[in-house]
Amino acid sequence: LSNQFKHLCNRCVHAKSDEYDDDDEEEGGHMWSVETLIKYLDKTHGDGEGKWRKIRQQMRNVALYTVHAVQDLIDNRPGCFE
């Protein structure tokens, strides 16, 4: 790989790249706010708000299904929330 940071999603690692840009912009920025993502979705696919709501719900479902998949493997200890 010529650019070892190109496909990283972890900001803590990505920020170590000399090319890292902390700007919240569609062009050049590496860390977008939700508002910037919605603008991008609106521009490229239309109905950015609607697309974001759908993506957000799908992300919640993935998290929920992941926890359900391992619920029998997690110890339920008094006074703890897992």
N, C-alpha and C positions, 0 to 999 in steps of 0.2 A: 504494500500500500504506500503510495506516495504521500498521502496526507493521513496520518494515523488518527487525527481528530475528526475527520469528515463525518463519520456516522455515529459519533458518540452522543448520547442523550443526557448523560449525567453532567449537569452544569459544573459541579466541583472539579471534574476532570477536564471538561471542555474549556473551562476558563483558563487553563494553563497553556493553551495554544497561543502562539504569537498573533494569530489571526482572529482571536476572539474579539467580538464587538458586542458590548453590553447595551447598545441602543435598541430601543423597542420599535424597530422599523421593519417593513416587509423586505426592503432591499438592504442587505448587509447585517441587520441585527440577528443575533444568535438566540436571544431570549425574548420571545414574544409574550405580551400580555394577552389575556382572553380577548380584549377589545381589538387588538391587532389581528388576532386569528379570525375573529368574526368579520372584520373588514376584508381580509384576504378571501375567506370563504364566500362572502357576498360578491366580491369582484370576479372570482374564478368560477363559482358555481351558482350564484344567486341565492337569495334568502339565507344570508349568513347566520342570522339569529336562529332560524329554524334548524339549520344544519348543526349549529353548536348545541342546541338543546338535544338533538338526536345523538350526537357524539357523546355528550355528557351523560345521558341516560345509559348508553351502551357501556361507558366506562364504569358507571356505578354497578351495572349488571355483572360485568367481569369481576369486579371486586367482591360483590355479593356471592357469586357462584364459586369463586376461589375459596372464600371462607367456608361456605357450605361443604365444599369438597373435602376439607380437612378438619371439619368440626369434631369428628370423633377422635382425631389424633392429638387435639389440644387439651392439656390438663386444665380442668376447671378448679382453680384454687380459690378458697375463700378470700374475699377482699381484693380480688384481682379481676380485671376486665380484659379478656382476650378476644 
